[in-house]
Amino acid sequence: MNPAAPSASSSSPAALRGRLLQLSDSILSSLSEAREAPPEHSSVSVKSMLESLLQREAAAARSPSVGERELRASVRDLALACALLVAARCSKHELLSWITRDLSALAGSAFGDLAEACAGYFGEDGARRAGEMGIDYGSGVSAETRLVIELMPEVLPLLKERIKESSIDESDEAFAASAKVPVGYAIVAAHQLRWFVTQVYHPYMGKLCNLVIPCALTALDHWSPIVKGQGMISFTHLAKNVNTAELGWYKDPILDACCQNIASDDDIWHPAVEMSVLLVTSTQRDNPRSPWFERLLNEMLSHLERQPRNKERRIAWLELIEPLLNVVGLVLLAHFRRLFPLLFQWMHADDDETVLLVLQRAHTIMRLTWIRNSPFVERLVDELLVLYKEAALRRKREEIRTHILQILFLLQQ
């Protein structure tokens, strides 16, 4: 539990300095007990980075002559430390694996207390800063959301530069491995970016696109799959919380980045597909013949064709692709020659999950295209009949046979 706030007025500089000091000391105390085990190949100590942020903030808070600028810098440093500690909850990366759930929970609580203290001190000035970004808080906005919004103009450019420092052409892996700036710094910054972005929702996120998008694009352009992945999560959250018009001229650069990142590391295939489907369907919904649909589908199908037996890759795609199929509709005909051979192969996969997903997507495709006289449809019927017999040996035979009958019934209409 964090210590009680000082007795001074909550709107006084002394009260805020005192609260900053208490919160940073509380985290530093728990941090000192944590045992970090940095990866052998890494020269980056996340614990040292956190201690540096917190100690710098604590030193400023102790100064009796601290000014408004120094006070804001202290808030920023404590917020960045909290962001990283809380972001570690959702990360499997070895650089952050030593951060315990208790330490993450303490940081989350500390950020909430920091936000309340800042709301009491900065109050009207914070609302003015938000107003300059076109944001009117109205009622019901939490102190945490307000603080994140007000910090973004300062924090996101810093994170963007930190990510960019080790961003090298991904084709030159040897050079990337020997980069002067260790990639660990970009990994830390990318996690902080993801945390800040995912704390803001509609309708406020749309007003922050000019800050969020350049930083997230920098993450997608990075050669590290870990950094890319955090950028993808950020864009997925963005896509769910903005109107298409709010993306402005960024639409094409974002979709180009989606296409460029389809053939990424398998560990980030799922977020890459989720991000791409969300963004292309939201921005191109009124134009099924958009070249972005064709380019994105071709990139996806090419990546799937390279390893059609990759279970995780095909399941993620089959789970996430439905919204794109629904928007493209009849234009899917142009992709039958590449799409159906994959579906026919996956229809007889060893796992029932793949088979059920294939049948669901096949039903969608038939419903959308209404094509009856086609070699692909003739073969589809043959494959479904074979699968109906094979289903006798499968655990989910009844579900599989139900889906088969649904497709056959649709084809007869």
N, C-alpha and C positions, 0 to 999 in steps of 0.2 A: 504493500500500500504506500502511495506517495505521501510525504509529510504534509501537514496542514499548511495553508497559505499564511504569509505573514500578516500581522495585525494592521499594517498600514492600509490606507485606502486603496481599493482595487484599481483605481484609475491613476495612481501615482507612479512615477518612475521607480521609486524605491520598492514598491510592492512588486512590480514586474521584475525588477532585477533580483529581488529576493526569491521569487518563484522560479525564475530561470536557474538560479544557483541551486536551489533545492532539487529541482528536477534533474539537472545534469549530474549533480553529486549522487543522486539515487541510482541513476543508470550506470555511472562510473563505478560505483561500489559493486553492483552486480556484475558488471563487465570484467572487473578485476578478478572475479572468481571463475570466469569462463576460461576454458582451456582450448586455445586455437591450435589446430594442426594444419598449417598451410600445405597445399600440394607440393610435392618435391620439385616440380618444374616451375613453380611460381615464386616470384620474388616479392609478391604483394601480400602485406599483412592487413587484413580487413580490420582486425582488432586495433591495430595501431592507427588506422584511418579514423575509426570511431573515437578512439581516445583523443586524437588530435582535434577533431571537431568539438567534442565535449569539453576538453580542457581549455580550448581557445574561447569557447562560449562562456565557461565558468570564470576565466580570468577577466573577461570583459564585464561580466556581471558584478564582480567584486570591486571593480574600479569605481571610486566615489564620483569621478568626473565623467562618467560615460555619457555620451551624447545620444541624440536620436538616431543618428546613422549607425553608431556602434550597437545600440540596443536592437535595431532591426537586423543587423548582421548576426547578433547572438541568437535571435529568434530563428533566423534562417539556418544557422549551423545546427541548432538543437533539432529543428524540423528535419533536416537532412539525415541526421543520425537516427532519429526515430523512424524515418521512412525506410532506411536500409534494414534496420532491425525487424520492423514489421513485415517488410517484403520478403525476408528470409523464410517466413512461414510457408510460402508457396514456391520455394525454390529447392531444387535438388542439387544445385551446383556445389561442388566440393569446397569452394571458397567460403560459402555461407553455411556449410553443414554443421559447424560447431555452435551456431547460434541456437540456443535452446528455446523451447516454446515459452517458458517462463520469462526469459529475457525479451522475447518478442511481445508478450502480453504487457510487460512492464513499459516497454516503449510505446505501445498503443495507448495505454492509460496516460502516460506522460504527455503524449501529443494532445490528447483530449484536454488535459489540465492546462497545457500551454495555450491551446486555442481559447479556452475560457479566459485566461489571464490577458491574452492579447485583445480579446473582444472588449474587456473592461477598460483597457488602456488606450488602444488605437481607435476603437469604436467608429466615430464619425469619419476619421481620416481613412480608415479601411474601406468604409462604404464609398467615400469619394474616389479612392483608387479603383475600386471595382466599377464605379460609374464611368470612369475614363475608358474602361474596356467595354462599355455598353451593357453592364450588368446591373440590374436593379434587384436587390435581394428580396424585397417584399417581406413576407412573414414566413416563418417555419424553416428558415435555412439554419442548419447547425453551425456552431462556432467552428467546428473542424473544417467544414466545407468552405466557410468564409476565409479561414486562414490559408488553406491550400490555394484558393483562387487568388488571394492577395499576394502570395509568395511566388506564384508562377512566373510573372514577368521577370523576376530576379533569378529564380532557380533554374528554369528550363534552358535559358541560354548558357548557363554554367555547365549543365549536364550535357548539352549538345557539344560544347567544346571539349569536354572530357572524353566523350565517346569518339569524337573526330580525331583526337590525338593519336590513337592507335588504329585508325581506319585506313587500311591498305587494300589495294586491288586483291581480291580474294584468289585470283589466279596465281599469284605469287606467294605461295604458302611459306616458302623458305624465308623470304624477306619478312613476311608477317611474323614468323616465329622469332626473328631477331630484331624486331622493332625496338626503337629506343624507349618508347613508352609501353610498359607491360599492359597486356590486354586486360589484366585484372581490374585496372582502373575503369575501363569501359564497361566491364561486366557489372561492377558496383553501380556506376552511373545509370546503366540501363535498368537495373532493378529499382533504383530510386525514381527514374522516369516513369516506369510502369506504375509504381505506387501512387505517385502524385496524380497521374492521369486518371487512374481508376477510382479516385476519391470524388470526382466531379461528374454529375449527371445532367441530363436534359432538365431545364432549358439553358443551363449555364455553359455547358461544354461548347455549344456552337459559337459562343463569343470568344472562345479561347483557341479557335482553330489556327489562327496565325502564329500562336506560340507553340502549340502542341505539334502540329504537322511537320514543321521543319526539323524539330528534334527527333520525332519518331521516324522520319525519312532517313535521318542520319544513322539511326540505329539499324534500319533495314539495309542500308548501304554497307554496313560493317561486315568484315569477313568472318567474324565469330558467330557460329550458330546460336550461342547463348545470348549474345547482344541482339541478333536478329529476332530471336524468339520473344524477347521482352518488347521489342518494337511492334511485333505482330499482335501481341496481347493488347498493347496500347491502341493500335488501330482498330482492333475488333471492338474494344470498348467505345472508341470514338464513333464508329459506324452505327452503334446501337443508340447513340445519344445525341446525334445531330441531324438536322434536316439537310437534304441534298444541296439545297441552295447555299447553305453555310460553308460548304467545302470550296465554293468559288472556283478559281482557276486551278486549284490544287488537284482537281479530279483526275486529269490525265497523268500528272506525275505520280500520283498515288497508284493508279491502275497499272502504270508502267512498272513501278516497283513491285507490285503484286506479281506480275508476269515474270519479272526477273528473279523472283524468289521462290517460284514453284519448285524448281529443281534444287531444293535445298537439302540439308542434312535430314535424315529420317526422323530424328528427334523433334524437329520442328515442322514436319509435314502436316500434322493436324492443325496447329495454329495458322500455318500458311494457307491451307485450304479454307478454313473457317473465315479468316480475314478476307481472302479474295472473293469468296462467294458473297459475303455480306456487302462488301464495297461495290462490286460490279452490279449486283442486283439492285442496290439502292440508288446508284448513280445512273444506270442505264435502263431502268425499268420500263421506260416508255419507248424503247427502241430495241426490239428483239434482234434486229439485224446489225446491231452495233458491232464494229470490228473488235471491240474489246472482248465481247463474248467469244468470238471465234478464236482470237489469240489466246485467251485464257484457257479455253477448252482444249485447244491444241497442245498447249504447254502441259496441262494436266494429263492428257491422254498419252503424250510422249513419255512422261515420267512414269506413268503406270505401265506402259508397254515394256520399259526397260527391265522391270522386275514384277511381272504379273503374279508371281507366286508369293510376293511379300504380303503376308496376311494383314499386318498392322496398316500398311499403306492402302490397301484396297478397302478395308473396313472403314477407315477414316473418311475416305473419299465417298464411299457409298452412303455413309451416315450424313454427310454434310452437303452433298450436291443437289438435293431435291429443290431448294429454292431457285437455283439457277436453271434447272430443267423447266420449272414452271414458267419462268419469265421468258425463256428462249422459245418454248412452244414448238410450233411447226418447223422452225428453222433447225431443229435437231436433226432433220433429215440429212443435212449436209455432213453430219458427223457419224452417220450409221456405219460407214465402212470401217471406221476405227473403233466405234463404241461397241458394236455387237460382238465382234470376236472376243473382246475382253469379257463381256457378260456371259457368253457361251462357256468360256473357260472357267469362270468363277462359279457358274451355276452348278458345277460338279466338284467344288472344293470340299476338302475334308471336314471343315467346320460348318455347323448349322447356321451360325451367325451370318457368315458370308452368303450362304444360299438364300436365307430369308431376305437379306438386304437386296440381293440381286433381283429377286422376284418382285419386291416392292418397287424398285426403280424401273424394272421392265414394265410393270403395270402403269406407272406414271408415263413412261415414254409412249406406250401404246395409246393411252388416253389422250395424250397431247397431239399425237401425229395422225391418228386415225388412218394409218396406212395398212391396207389389207393385201394388196397384190404386190408383194415384194419378196425376193429370194430370202431376205433376212427374216421375214415373218414366217415363211414356210419352214425355215430351219428352226425358228423359235418354237414352233408347234412341235417339231420332232424332238427337240431338246427337252421340252416340257414333258412330253410323254415318257421319255427315258428317265427323267428325274422323278416322275411320279412313281415309277417302278422302283427306282433306287431308294426312294424315301422309306420303303418298308424296313430298311436297316438303320434308319436314323432315329435319334432320340426324339426330335421334334417333328416326327413324320406327319402328325395331324395338321400342324401349322403350315408346313411346307405344302402339303396337298391342298389345303384350303386356298393358299395363294395361287397355286397352279390353276385350280378350277376358276378362280376369279379372272385370271388373265384369259383363259380359254373362253370363258363366257363373254368377256369384253370383245374378243376377236370375232365372235359370232354375231354381235349386234349389227 
